[in-house]
Amino acid sequence: MDLETLQSILTIGETIAVEFKRCGNGIDSDTYETVCSFLNRFGGDIFLGVLNDGTVVGVPEKAAPDMVKNFIKVVSNPLLFSPTVYLIPKIIKYDEKRTIIHVHIPPSAEVHSYKKVIYDRVDDADVKVTATGAIAQMYIRKQNIFTEKKIYPYAKMEDLRLDLLPKIRIMAQNHAGGQHPWTAMNDQDLLKSAGLYGRDIATGEEGYNLAAIMLLGKDDVILNVAPAYVTDALVRKVNVDRYDDREIIKTNLIESYDRLLEFGRKHLPDKFFLEDTVNKSLRNTIVREMVSNTLMHREFSSSYTAKFVIEKERMYVENANRAANDGCITVDNLEPNPKNPIIAAFFRNIGYADQLGSGVRNLFKYSKYYSGQEPKFIEGDIFRIIVPLNDTYSFDFGQNRHLNNLNQSNQSDQTKLSEDEITLLNLIKEYPDMTNSLLAEKLGWSVSRVKYYIQKLKKFEKIKRKGTSRNGKWEVL
């Protein structure tokens, strides 16, 4: 690691994947707790000889080689780490007087424990995991296979809603522009072609998989294999403590999609919008992306109840997730990762979804036209999409049209920022010397969320740092 990269990490500070440890002549036990939590989450980097605020104090240069040897002994000791791991710390000469030790921890395919305790990484903290459900979720996250591929050898064709297949053939044909292989196949061949019938090479079991049951299963069969499966659709505009309207949906994904879209149409305004002289339904486009995402990317083995909630100032979907990362997803950092590739491919064939990653781009594009604000995608064990709502906003009418023109002519910088970015920028204006931790406390955010938006404000050249990360302050440009 070069010094320029290191300095950038020190400036950003601790995150879900970066940890600083002061250390003296030895390595404290909490360092190994961090190693365990990084192994169990997405991996990360530990820097020994650095204070929590990023100030480099260094470790004794003569003691550094012995510290490295002791570190390797601990992480390879089966009485302390289970399973053991092999890591090689590197000694870095920061300057003439200070030396630090860098340990890179890759994500592991196993669930690890340190001194018989399992640790997980949440924001920039190491958390003990004791709840059975949370531990089970960690094992799900570590699996090398997709749970949608689980074979049910005793499932039969009569357990599926074969009456939906004629409709599915027509949808696939229309979406493909008039020709699709499924139209010439019988039911069994169609199911095999879609990957809904297969063989587990490890066990030799053959039959319909979980994807087949969730997509086309009869309600009682779905309840049998996924008893906690449900999508709770709610409207909370007037009665925010309970709900104004509610629909509990427990049926197959094909019909769930239609019912959730209809629920959105029922409770959301359809604003006038022209795209290339064609009237486009922003409401239907946005709801479609949210619904298709929450149906095809959820982790069906989890007991977490998926939700589609419409409130006065926002609507959101959330569902259990087999996370590949943690934090906010934007168009810039988007790395498409299929959670259920069989179900996603089926949705794409019938026009319920487009190519992987297009949903994020479409929501960022059309949410601005619908409410004047950007959506949020939050990746974690629970995946959330939050779309702001503003019934009075219209892209093509009145004052908001004028504001949009200001945006386009670059006369108003703040209209280009999201609501969260503006909130943080205003707080930094008022308290330029406030630390990330205090900013997070003031806003009720996590520290990692503050750091994320600070980096965006720096990228947009809205703020810059004067002085050190410890004693400096922010300057609003």
C-alpha positions as CSV (number, residue, x, y, z in Angstrom):
1,M,0.0,0.0,0.0
2,D,1.5,3.4,-1.0
3,L,1.5,6.3,1.3
4,E,-1.0,8.3,-0.8
5,T,-3.6,5.6,-0.5
6,L,-2.8,5.2,3.2
7,Q,-3.3,9.0,3.8
8,S,-6.6,8.9,2.0
9,I,-7.8,6.1,4.2
10,L,-6.6,7.9,7.3
11,T,-8.5,11.0,6.2
12,I,-11.8,9.2,5.6
13,G,-11.5,7.4,9.0
14,E,-13.0,4.2,10.3
15,T,-15.7,2.5,8.3
16,I,-17.4,-0.9,8.1
17,A,-14.2,-2.1,6.3
18,V,-11.5,0.0,8.1
19,E,-10.4,-0.1,11.7
20,F,-7.7,1.8,13.6
21,K,-6.0,0.4,16.7
22,R,-3.6,2.3,18.9
23,C,-1.5,-0.6,20.3
24,G,1.6,-0.2,22.5
25,N,4.1,-2.9,22.8
26,G,1.5,-5.6,22.2
27,I,-1.8,-6.3,20.4
28,D,-4.9,-6.1,22.5
29,S,-7.7,-8.7,22.4
30,D,-10.2,-6.3,20.6
31,T,-7.9,-6.3,17.5
32,Y,-8.7,-10.0,17.1
33,E,-12.4,-9.4,17.6
34,T,-12.2,-7.0,14.6
35,V,-10.3,-9.7,12.6
36,C,-13.2,-12.1,13.4
37,S,-15.9,-9.5,12.4
38,F,-14.1,-8.7,9.2
39,L,-13.9,-12.3,8.3
40,N,-17.6,-12.8,8.9
41,R,-18.7,-9.7,7.0
42,F,-17.0,-8.3,3.8
43,G,-13.3,-8.3,4.9
44,G,-11.4,-5.1,5.7
45,D,-8.2,-3.5,6.8
46,I,-6.7,-3.0,10.3
47,F,-4.0,-0.4,10.9
48,L,-2.1,-0.8,14.2
49,G,-0.5,2.4,15.6
50,V,-3.3,4.7,14.6
51,L,-5.8,6.5,16.9
52,N,-9.6,6.4,16.3
53,D,-9.5,9.8,14.6
54,G,-6.9,8.8,12.1
55,T,-3.9,10.3,13.9
56,V,-0.7,8.2,13.4
57,V,1.1,7.6,16.7
58,G,3.0,4.5,15.4
59,V,4.1,1.3,17.2
60,P,7.6,0.8,18.6
61,E,9.8,0.0,15.5
62,K,11.8,-2.6,17.4
63,A,8.7,-4.4,18.7
64,A,6.9,-4.5,15.3
65,P,8.4,-7.8,14.0
66,D,7.5,-9.6,17.3
67,M,4.0,-8.1,17.1
68,V,3.6,-9.5,13.6
69,K,4.8,-13.0,14.8
70,N,2.4,-13.0,17.8
71,F,-0.5,-11.9,15.5
72,I,0.1,-14.8,13.2
73,K,0.3,-17.2,16.1
74,V,-3.0,-16.1,17.5
75,V,-5.1,-16.2,14.3
76,S,-3.6,-19.7,13.4
77,N,-4.3,-21.1,16.9
78,P,-7.4,-23.4,16.8
79,L,-8.0,-22.9,20.5
80,L,-8.5,-19.1,19.9
81,F,-9.8,-18.9,16.3
82,S,-12.3,-21.4,14.8
83,P,-11.7,-22.0,12.0
84,T,-8.2,-20.7,11.9
85,V,-7.0,-18.2,9.2
86,Y,-3.6,-17.4,7.7
87,L,-2.9,-13.6,7.5
88,I,0.3,-11.8,6.9
89,P,0.6,-8.3,8.5
90,K,2.9,-5.8,6.7
91,I,5.1,-3.3,8.5
92,I,4.9,0.2,6.9
93,K,7.3,3.0,7.5
94,Y,5.0,6.0,7.7
95,D,7.8,8.6,8.2
96,E,11.2,8.8,9.9
97,K,9.8,8.5,13.4
98,R,6.6,6.4,13.0
99,T,5.9,2.8,12.0
100,I,2.5,1.2,11.6
101,I,1.3,-2.3,10.9
102,H,-1.3,-3.0,8.2
103,V,-3.4,-6.2,8.2
104,H,-5.6,-6.9,5.2
105,I,-8.4,-9.4,6.0
106,P,-10.3,-10.9,3.0
107,P,-13.9,-12.0,3.4
108,S,-14.1,-15.7,4.3
109,A,-16.4,-18.4,3.1
110,E,-16.7,-19.7,6.7
111,V,-18.3,-18.3,9.9
112,H,-15.5,-17.6,12.4
113,S,-15.4,-17.3,16.1
114,Y,-12.7,-15.8,18.5
115,K,-12.5,-17.4,21.9
116,K,-15.8,-19.2,21.1
117,V,-17.7,-15.9,20.4
118,I,-18.9,-14.9,16.9
119,Y,-18.4,-11.3,15.9
120,D,-20.0,-9.3,13.1
121,R,-19.3,-5.9,11.7
122,V,-22.0,-3.2,12.0
123,D,-21.0,0.3,10.8
124,D,-17.6,0.8,12.4
125,A,-18.1,-1.5,15.4
126,D,-17.6,-5.1,16.3
127,V,-20.7,-6.7,17.6
128,K,-21.1,-10.0,19.5
129,V,-23.6,-12.3,17.7
130,T,-25.6,-14.5,20.1
131,A,-29.1,-14.7,18.6
132,T,-29.8,-17.9,16.7
133,G,-31.5,-16.2,13.8
134,A,-28.6,-13.7,13.3
135,I,-26.1,-16.6,13.3
136,A,-28.3,-18.5,10.8
137,Q,-28.3,-15.3,8.6
138,M,-24.5,-15.3,8.6
139,Y,-24.4,-18.9,7.4
140,I,-26.8,-18.0,4.7
141,R,-24.6,-15.1,3.6
142,K,-21.6,-17.5,3.5
143,Q,-23.2,-20.2,1.4
144,N,-21.6,-20.8,-2.0
145,I,-25.0,-21.7,-3.6
146,F,-28.2,-19.7,-4.1
147,T,-31.0,-20.9,-1.8
148,E,-33.4,-20.6,-4.8
149,K,-31.6,-23.7,-6.3
150,K,-32.6,-25.9,-3.3
151,I,-34.2,-29.1,-4.8
152,Y,-37.5,-30.4,-3.5
153,P,-37.5,-34.0,-4.9
154,Y,-41.1,-34.8,-3.8
155,A,-42.6,-31.7,-5.4
156,K,-44.8,-32.5,-8.4
157,M,-46.2,-30.6,-11.4
158,E,-49.6,-30.6,-9.8
159,D,-48.1,-28.5,-6.9
160,L,-47.5,-25.7,-9.4
161,R,-50.0,-23.2,-11.0
162,L,-49.8,-24.6,-14.5
163,D,-52.8,-22.4,-15.4
164,L,-50.4,-19.5,-15.4
165,L,-48.2,-20.9,-18.1
166,P,-50.4,-19.9,-21.1
167,K,-50.3,-16.3,-19.9
168,I,-46.5,-16.5,-19.3
169,R,-46.0,-17.8,-22.9
170,I,-47.9,-14.8,-24.3
171,M,-46.0,-12.4,-22.1
172,A,-42.6,-13.9,-23.1
173,Q,-43.6,-13.8,-26.8
174,N,-44.7,-10.2,-26.6
175,H,-41.6,-9.1,-24.7
176,A,-39.4,-10.8,-27.3
177,G,-41.1,-9.0,-30.1
178,G,-43.2,-11.9,-31.5
179,Q,-41.0,-15.0,-31.1
180,H,-39.9,-16.9,-28.0
181,P,-38.8,-20.5,-27.5
182,W,-41.3,-21.0,-24.7
183,T,-44.2,-20.7,-27.0
184,A,-43.3,-24.0,-28.8
185,M,-42.5,-26.0,-25.6
186,N,-44.7,-28.1,-23.5
187,D,-45.1,-27.3,-19.8
188,Q,-42.3,-29.7,-18.6
189,D,-39.8,-28.4,-21.2
190,L,-40.6,-24.8,-20.4
191,L,-40.0,-25.4,-16.7
192,K,-36.7,-27.1,-17.4
193,S,-35.7,-24.3,-19.9
194,A,-36.3,-21.7,-17.3
195,G,-34.1,-23.5,-14.8
196,L,-37.0,-24.4,-12.5
197,Y,-36.3,-28.2,-12.7
198,G,-32.8,-29.5,-12.1
199,R,-30.4,-31.9,-10.4
200,D,-28.2,-31.2,-7.4
201,I,-24.8,-32.6,-8.4
202,A,-23.7,-32.8,-4.8
203,T,-26.6,-35.0,-3.6
204,G,-28.0,-36.4,-6.8
205,E,-31.4,-35.2,-5.9
206,E,-33.6,-34.2,-8.9
207,G,-36.8,-32.2,-9.0
208,Y,-38.4,-28.8,-8.9
209,N,-36.4,-26.1,-7.0
210,L,-37.3,-23.3,-4.6
211,A,-37.4,-20.8,-7.5
212,A,-40.1,-22.9,-9.2
213,I,-42.2,-23.1,-6.1
214,M,-41.9,-19.3,-5.3
215,L,-42.6,-18.3,-8.9
216,L,-45.5,-20.7,-9.7
217,G,-46.3,-22.7,-6.6
218,K,-49.8,-23.1,-5.2
219,D,-50.4,-21.1,-2.0
220,D,-50.4,-24.1,0.3
221,V,-47.2,-25.4,-1.2
222,I,-45.4,-22.1,-0.8
223,L,-46.6,-22.0,2.8
224,N,-45.1,-25.5,3.3
225,V,-41.6,-24.6,2.0
226,A,-41.4,-21.0,3.1
227,P,-43.8,-20.5,6.0
228,A,-42.7,-17.0,6.8
229,Y,-43.0,-15.8,3.2
230,V,-45.3,-12.7,2.9
231,T,-45.3,-9.2,1.5
232,D,-47.1,-6.7,3.7
233,A,-48.4,-3.7,1.6
234,L,-49.4,-0.7,3.8
235,V,-50.5,2.9,3.4
236,R,-49.7,5.2,6.3
237,K,-50.6,8.7,5.3
238,V,-53.3,9.6,7.8
239,N,-53.1,6.9,10.5
240,V,-49.3,6.7,10.8
241,D,-49.4,4.5,13.9
242,R,-51.4,1.8,12.2
243,Y,-52.4,2.1,8.5
244,D,-55.0,3.5,6.2
245,D,-55.1,0.5,3.9
246,R,-53.4,-2.9,4.0
247,E,-53.0,-6.0,1.9
248,I,-51.1,-9.1,3.0
249,I,-49.9,-11.0,0.0
250,K,-48.8,-14.6,0.3
251,T,-49.2,-15.9,-3.2
252,N,-46.8,-16.8,-6.0
253,L,-44.4,-14.2,-7.3
254,I,-46.2,-13.8,-10.6
255,E,-49.5,-12.8,-9.0
256,S,-47.8,-11.0,-6.2
257,Y,-46.2,-8.7,-8.8
258,D,-49.6,-7.8,-10.3
259,R,-51.2,-7.2,-6.9
260,L,-48.4,-5.0,-5.6
261,L,-48.5,-2.9,-8.8
262,E,-52.2,-2.5,-8.5
263,F,-51.8,-1.5,-4.8
264,G,-49.3,1.2,-5.9
265,R,-51.6,2.5,-8.7
266,K,-54.5,2.7,-6.2
267,H,-52.7,4.9,-3.7
268,L,-50.2,7.0,-5.7
269,P,-50.9,9.9,-8.2
270,D,-49.9,9.5,-11.8
271,K,-48.3,12.8,-12.8
272,F,-48.2,14.0,-16.3
273,F,-44.7,13.5,-17.9
274,L,-43.5,13.6,-21.5
275,E,-40.4,11.6,-22.6
276,D,-39.4,12.2,-26.2
277,T,-43.0,13.5,-26.9
278,V,-44.5,10.3,-25.4
279,N,-46.6,10.4,-22.3
280,K,-44.9,8.1,-19.7
281,S,-46.3,7.0,-16.4
282,L,-43.7,7.9,-13.8
283,R,-45.8,6.2,-11.1
284,N,-46.0,2.8,-12.9
285,T,-42.3,2.9,-13.9
286,I,-41.1,3.6,-10.3
287,V,-43.5,1.1,-8.6
288,R,-42.6,-1.5,-11.2
289,E,-38.9,-1.2,-10.4
290,M,-39.4,-1.3,-6.6
291,V,-41.8,-4.3,-6.8
292,S,-39.7,-6.4,-9.2
293,N,-36.6,-5.7,-7.0
294,T,-38.2,-6.7,-3.7
295,L,-39.8,-9.9,-5.2
296,M,-36.8,-11.3,-7.2
297,H,-33.9,-10.4,-5.0
298,R,-35.1,-11.3,-1.5
299,E,-33.8,-14.1,0.6
300,F,-36.7,-16.5,0.9
301,S,-35.2,-18.7,3.7
302,S,-35.4,-15.7,6.1
303,S,-38.3,-15.1,8.4
304,Y,-38.2,-11.3,7.9
305,T,-41.4,-9.9,6.6
306,A,-41.0,-8.0,3.3
307,K,-42.9,-4.7,3.1
308,F,-44.1,-2.2,0.6
309,V,-45.1,1.0,2.5
310,I,-46.6,4.2,1.1
311,E,-46.3,7.2,3.4
312,K,-47.0,10.9,2.9
313,E,-43.4,12.0,2.1
314,R,-41.9,8.7,1.0
315,M,-42.5,5.1,0.0
316,Y,-40.2,2.2,0.5
317,V,-39.7,-1.5,0.1
318,E,-37.6,-3.7,2.4
319,N,-36.8,-7.4,2.4
320,A,-34.4,-9.9,3.8
321,N,-31.2,-9.9,1.8
322,R,-28.1,-12.0,1.2
323,A,-25.8,-9.0,1.3
324,A,-22.8,-8.7,-0.9
325,N,-21.8,-5.3,0.6
326,D,-23.0,-2.8,3.1
327,G,-24.0,0.8,2.8
328,C,-25.7,3.0,0.2
329,I,-25.8,2.1,-3.5
330,T,-25.5,4.8,-6.1
331,V,-25.2,4.8,-9.9
332,D,-21.5,5.5,-9.5
333,N,-20.7,2.6,-7.2
334,L,-23.3,0.1,-8.6
335,E,-21.9,-3.4,-8.9
336,P,-24.9,-5.6,-10.1
337,N,-25.0,-8.8,-8.0
338,P,-27.8,-11.3,-8.7
339,K,-29.3,-12.7,-5.5
340,N,-31.7,-15.1,-7.3
341,P,-30.5,-15.4,-10.9
342,I,-33.1,-18.0,-11.9
343,I,-36.0,-15.9,-10.7
344,A,-34.4,-12.7,-12.1
345,A,-34.0,-14.4,-15.5
346,F,-37.7,-15.6,-15.5
347,F,-38.8,-12.0,-14.7
348,R,-36.7,-10.6,-17.5
349,N,-38.1,-13.2,-20.0
350,I,-41.7,-12.1,-19.3
351,G,-41.0,-8.3,-19.1
352,Y,-41.3,-7.9,-15.3
353,A,-37.7,-6.7,-15.1
354,D,-34.9,-5.5,-17.4
355,Q,-31.2,-6.2,-17.3
356,L,-29.4,-6.4,-14.0
357,G,-28.7,-2.9,-12.6
358,S,-31.2,-1.1,-14.8
359,G,-33.6,-0.8,-11.9
360,V,-31.2,1.4,-9.9
361,R,-30.5,3.6,-12.9
362,N,-34.2,4.0,-13.7
363,L,-35.2,4.9,-10.2
364,F,-32.4,7.5,-10.0
365,K,-33.6,8.9,-13.3
366,Y,-37.3,9.0,-12.9
367,S,-37.6,9.7,-9.1
368,K,-36.2,13.2,-9.8
369,Y,-39.0,13.8,-12.3
370,Y,-41.7,12.3,-9.9
371,S,-40.7,14.1,-6.6
372,G,-37.7,16.3,-7.4
373,Q,-35.5,14.1,-5.2
374,E,-33.2,11.1,-5.5
375,P,-34.0,7.6,-4.1
376,K,-31.9,5.7,-1.6
377,F,-30.7,2.1,-2.0
378,I,-29.4,0.7,1.3
379,E,-27.6,-2.7,1.1
380,G,-27.3,-4.9,4.2
381,D,-28.9,-7.9,5.7
382,I,-32.1,-6.0,5.2
383,F,-32.3,-4.3,1.7
384,R,-34.2,-1.1,1.4
385,I,-35.3,1.1,-1.5
386,I,-36.6,4.5,-0.4
387,V,-38.3,6.8,-2.9
388,P,-39.3,10.4,-1.7
389,L,-42.8,11.5,-2.4
390,N,-44.1,15.1,-3.0
391,D,-47.7,15.3,-4.2
392,T,-47.3,19.0,-5.0
393,Y,-44.3,18.6,-7.2
394,S,-44.6,18.5,-10.9
395,F,-41.7,18.5,-13.3
396,D,-43.7,20.1,-16.1
397,F,-45.7,22.7,-14.3
398,G,-45.4,25.9,-12.3
399,Q,-42.8,26.8,-9.8
400,N,-41.1,23.4,-9.9
401,R,-40.6,23.9,-13.6
402,H,-38.8,27.1,-12.9
403,L,-36.6,25.4,-10.3
404,N,-35.8,22.7,-12.9
405,N,-34.7,25.4,-15.3
406,L,-32.5,26.9,-12.6
407,N,-31.0,23.4,-12.2
408,Q,-30.3,23.1,-15.9
409,S,-28.7,26.6,-16.2
410,N,-26.5,25.8,-13.2
411,Q,-27.8,28.8,-11.2
412,S,-28.7,26.8,-8.1
413,D,-26.1,24.4,-6.8
414,Q,-28.2,23.1,-3.9
415,T,-31.1,21.8,-6.1
416,K,-28.5,19.3,-7.5
417,L,-27.9,17.8,-4.1
418,S,-30.1,15.2,-2.4
419,E,-32.0,16.1,0.8
420,D,-29.5,14.3,3.0
421,E,-26.6,16.1,1.3
422,I,-28.2,19.5,1.8
423,T,-29.0,18.6,5.5
424,L,-25.3,17.7,6.1
425,L,-24.0,20.7,4.2
426,N,-26.1,23.1,6.3
427,L,-24.9,21.5,9.5
428,I,-21.3,21.7,8.4
429,K,-21.8,25.4,7.6
430,E,-23.0,25.9,11.2
431,Y,-20.4,23.7,12.8
432,P,-17.3,23.5,10.5
433,D,-15.0,22.1,13.2
434,M,-17.4,19.3,14.3
435,T,-16.1,15.7,14.1
436,N,-17.8,13.0,12.1
437,S,-19.0,11.4,15.3
438,L,-20.6,14.6,16.6
439,L,-22.2,15.2,13.2
440,A,-23.6,11.7,13.2
441,E,-24.9,12.2,16.8
442,K,-26.5,15.6,15.8
443,L,-28.2,14.1,12.8
444,G,-29.2,10.8,14.3
445,W,-27.1,9.0,11.6
446,S,-24.4,6.4,11.7
447,V,-20.8,7.6,11.4
448,S,-20.4,5.6,8.2
449,R,-23.4,7.4,6.7
450,V,-21.9,10.8,7.5
451,K,-18.6,9.7,6.0
452,Y,-20.3,8.5,2.8
453,Y,-22.1,11.9,2.3
454,I,-19.0,13.9,3.2
455,Q,-17.1,12.0,0.4
456,K,-20.0,12.9,-2.0
457,L,-19.8,16.6,-1.0
458,K,-16.0,16.6,-1.5
459,K,-16.5,15.0,-4.9
460,F,-19.0,17.6,-5.9
461,E,-16.5,20.3,-4.6
462,K,-19.0,21.6,-2.1
463,I,-16.6,21.3,0.9
464,K,-12.9,20.9,1.5
465,R,-10.8,20.2,4.5
466,K,-8.4,22.7,6.1
467,G,-5.8,21.4,8.4
468,T,-5.5,17.8,9.7
469,S,-8.3,15.3,10.2
470,R,-7.9,15.8,14.0
471,N,-7.4,19.6,14.4
472,G,-8.7,21.0,11.1
473,K,-12.2,22.1,10.0
474,W,-14.4,22.0,7.0
475,E,-14.7,24.9,4.5
476,V,-17.9,25.2,2.5
477,L,-17.0,26.3,-1.0
